[in-house]
């Protein structure tokens, strides 16, 4: 049958001898249906129901089980989270299981589900290997789009870093998190894709298209390598922006502290004079002005001790090098 249908409650597209079972937000009941119709191991079912499995590939005699992670994004906007894609790939079937957040994969399935035989042949072909390439190619292309958005945000931050009127510490932190999350996705993706290309493409491809599929998968691997290189460069760039922002903020803070220090220093003379005239001692010009040197002895003693303390501090600061040009 060459048109979309439902196999025992599972949304399925058949093309030539290939069946694509698409399952969003898996439940125990749906996974039980999958296990009854396909030779699926119980441990793999548990992995599909879990949302936090590490990327991996398990090989069996008649199929392979792959877990990959991709950015969970709203349409047209990158998000720092990721979602899990589980796939069972057999000789005449491919089962894809997601948590419903992979819009490129959803769009691909809906496109094949449109009923146009030419479109289904274009994306599904007649072998699981061909369909696997179409799925991974769409998801990696989405990675490239997200990467372009990140690079665009980097360019915007570059202009804002040197603007004293703009506070962008939060934007830098969010962008660092997005870059780090994408690197955590792409690194294991590259490793597993190399394994699939070298060991599994031939198992699930028609002999006529075998060499072509290897070239297609090599092209995906090349795109993944470019994404990883760009992420590494972006990581270095955002670290430079972070350090620059910290340095400029520190310099701005130092200028503010310097201004406040100068303002406080200028107020010291009047503060000292007011302190002396607030003392209960004889001071020239006060209401209790004395007439002999003995009357001014407390004033002389206080002024001498203050001058001595100031002189000691000046010598100590000069020793520390604070007065050097």
N, C-alpha and C positions, 0 to 999 in steps of 0.2 A: 504494500500500500504506500503511495507516494504523497499522502497528505497528512497534516497534523491530526493526531488523535490522542485518546487517553487509554493507557494500558493499565487496567486494574486500578484506576484512580490516579495514575502518574501521568503528568503532562509529558507527551512524547511527540517527537517528530521523526518520521521514517523517510529515508531517502535511499533509493536503490536497496542495498542489503544492510544499511546502517540505521541504527536507532539512537536518537539522542533523547535521554531522559533528563528533564530539567526540574529541579526541586529547590524551592525557596523555603527558608525557615523550617528546617526538617523537624518533625515530631517523631516520637517513638512509633506511632501507628504507621506513618508513611515509610519509615525505615524498615518496619516489619514487612511491608508490601515489597520493598526493594529486595530484601533478603530472600523472599519467597520466589521471586522471579529471576534473580541473578545470583551467581555463586559468591556471595559476599560474606566475609568473616565477621563474626560477632564483635571482635575487637575493633575492626574498622568502622562498624556501625556506631560504637561508642565514641570513636574519634570524631565522626561526623556530627554527632549530637553535642559534643563539647565545642565551645567557641574559642578556646585558648590553647589549641594544639600547636606545637612547633612544626615548621615546614619539614616534610619528609617524603620519602618514596618507598613503598613496600612492593616487592615483586612476587607474583605467584605464577603458577604454571600457565594459566589461561588469561590472566589480567594483571594489571598493576594498579596500585592505589597511591594517589598523590595528594598531598596537602600543601597548598601554597597560600600566601598572604598577599593581599593587595589593599591599596588605600580605600577606606570606606568613605566615599565622598558624596556630597550633595551635587546635584547636576550643576556643572560649571564652576564649582568651588571646592578647593582642596580642604581636607580635614586631617587633623593629626592622628586620627584613629585608623585602624586597619581591620579588615574582615577576612574570614577564612573561606577559601575555596577548596572543596574536596572533590576529587574526580576518580571514578572507576573507569578504566579503559580496557575493554576486551577486544576480541577479534571482530565483532560486528555490533558493538554498542559503546556508548560513552555516557556515563551518568555524572552530571555536574550538580553539586549540592552547595548552596550558599546560604548566608543569613539574610539575603534580600537587599544588600547594600551595594552590590556590584552592578551599577547601571549599564556599563558597556556590555556586560554579559547578558543582562536582561534585554537590552536593545537588540543584540545579535540574535537571541532566541526569537524575539517578536518578529524580527525581519524574516528569519527562516520560516516562521509560523504564518507568514502572509499568504501562503498558498501558491506563490510563484515558483514553478519548478526550476526555472533558470537561476533564480536567486539561491534556492536551496542547493543546487548543484555547485554554485560558485563558492558557497561557504562551507558546505558539508562534504561535497564530493561523495566518494563511495567507501571511504575507509576511516576508522577512528583517528588515525594519524593526521589525516587531512583536516578533520574537524578540530582536533586538538590544536593544530597550528592556527586555525581561524580564531579560536577562543583566546589563545595566548597572545596572538598578534593584536587583537582588539584591546586586551587588558594592558599590554605593554605600550601601545599607542596612547592609552589614557594616562599611563605613567609619564610619558613624554609631555602631554598637555599640562599635567600638574607641575612637572619640572619647569616648564616655560613660565607658569604663573609665579613660581618661587623665584626664578631669575628676575622676572619683572618686579617683584616685591623687593628684591635685593637692590635693584637700580633705584627704586623710590627711596629706600632707606639710606642709600649712599648720599643723596641730596639732603636728607633730613639730619644726618649725623652731625654735619657742620653748621647747622642752624641752631643758634642758642635759644631761640624762641620755641623750639619744638622738642618735646620730651618723647623719646622713642624707645626707651628701655623695654617697655612692654612689647612693642612690635618686634624688637630684636629677639626677645626671649621666645615669643610665639614662633617666629621664623626658624630659630634654632631647633625648637621642638619638632617642627614639621620636617626639617632636613634630617634630623636624627631618626625620626620615625621611618622616613622613606629609605634611609640607608639600612635600617634593620629589616626592611622588607626586601630590598633589592639584593643584598648580599646572599641570603640563602636561595633566592630565586635564581640567581646566576649559577650557583652550584648545582641546583637540581636540574635546571635547563641543560646544562652541559652533560649531565648524566643521561637525561632523556634523549638528547641528540645522539650520543655515542652508543647507547645500549638499547633503547626502546623504540626508536622511530621505525626501524626495520621490521620489528615484530608486528606493528599495527598499521602497515602501509601495504598497498597493492604493489606488486613487483614492478609494474610499469612506471609508477610514480615515485619509487623508492628514492632514487638519486635526487629528484627534484625536491622532495620533502626535506631531505637533509639540507639542501641549499636554503630552503625556506626557514628551517629551524636555525641554521647558522645566521641568517639575517636577523631573526629575533634575538639571538645571543649577542649579535653586534649592537643592536639597539640597547639591550640591557647594559652592556659594557659602557656605552656612551652615557647612559643615564647615571651609572655609578661614577664615572669620571666627573660628570658635571656636578653630582652631589658632593663629591670630595672637594672640588674647587669651591662650591658654594659654602661648604662647611668651613674651609679656610677663610673665605671672604667674610662670612658672618662673625667669625672669631675676631678678625681684624677690626670690623665695625664695633664689636662689643668692647674691645680694648680701647679703641679710639674714643668711643662714647664715655667710657669710664674715665679716661685721661682728661677729656674736655670738661666733664662734670667736676672732676677733682680740681682742675684749674679754676673753674668758675667758683667753686666753693672756697678755694684759697684766696681768690680776689675779694670775695665777700668778707672773709675773716680778716684779710689785710685792712680793708676799709674800716671794719668795726674796731680793729686794734688801733689804727691811727686815730679814730674818733675818740676812743677811750684814753689814749695817750695825751691827746690835746686837752682833755678835761682834767688831767692829773694836777696841774699847777693850781687851778682854782679850788680843787678838792683839798689839796694840802693847805692852802691859805685858809680856807674855811675851817679846816680841822684845828689849825693853830689858834685861830680866834675863838674857837668853841671851847678851848681848854680853860680851866680855872687857874691861869697863871698870868703874870704881868707881861703885857705885850705893848709895844709902842703904838699909840693911836687908839688904845682901848680905854674903857671908862676907868679901869683900875691901873692906869699907867704909873709906874714907879719913878723914883728919882735917882737911885744908886745902882751900881753894878750888881750888888747882891740881890736886888729885887728882880733882875733879869736872869739870874742864875738858872732857874728851871727852864726858861726859854732857850738859853745857850746850850744846856745839857740835852734837851730834846732835839734841837737842830743839829747838834754834833752827832748824836746817835743815828739820826736819820741820814745825815750825809755819809757817815761811816758805812751804814748798811748799803746805801746807793753805790758808794765807791767799791765795796766788795763785790756787788753784783756786776758792775761794769767790768772789773778785772776778770771775774769768772766767765762772763759772756765773751770777753775778748779771747780768753784761753780756749773756749769752745769754738772760736772762729766765727761767731755770729756777727762780729763787726768788720770782718774782712770784706774787701771790695769784691 
